[in-house]
């Protein structure tokens, strides 16, 4: 059984990264095709500004998901489960939904879907890290940190709740002006922070932090 387990640990990163690269490539193609056919974003208006902010945030989501998975799979080893191979399909579907509903008229739904992506990706990351911590091969990294508690997830929980509330407010108020603009800018700042956090943990793993 140890031989089979070790074989799965060795092959799993390559298999999952191949699958994820296909999903993310399709998401990029879908995003580009969606933006290419939206004439309103090439006009000088608030709708155009909101459209480009949505595009930037959606692109950031695609990049962040790739960084999250690539960072986990190249740095850590753990015994994979069947669900580890299923999550990328689910994440891909949510990305496609997020891109499909881009546009000022569906902005509240888009913000709520972004909140779901935040929550789901953090759940996937925590689930994988919990199993990676149990593998002695990853001790060099995890010996530096105590196991995560609920307090460690406070920024992510606050982000998800804030996005849900913002999306709900835009939904009921129909406000497509400065509040929507500030919400999208906040989304970009939050995504930028997540990228920075991912890079920081990568550097720690590589002995640079």
Secondary structure, DSSP 8 states (H G I E B T S, - for coil): -HHHHHHHHHHHHHHHHHHHHHHHHHHHHHHHHHHHT-GGGGSSSHHHHHHHHHHHHHHHHHHHHHHHHHHHHHH------HHHHHHHHHHHHHHHHHHHT-SGGGHHHHHHHHHHHHHHHHHHHHHHHHHHHTSGGGHHHHTTS----GGGGHHHHHHHHHHHHHHHHHHHH---SHHHHHHHHHHHHHHHHHHHHHHHHHHHHTT--
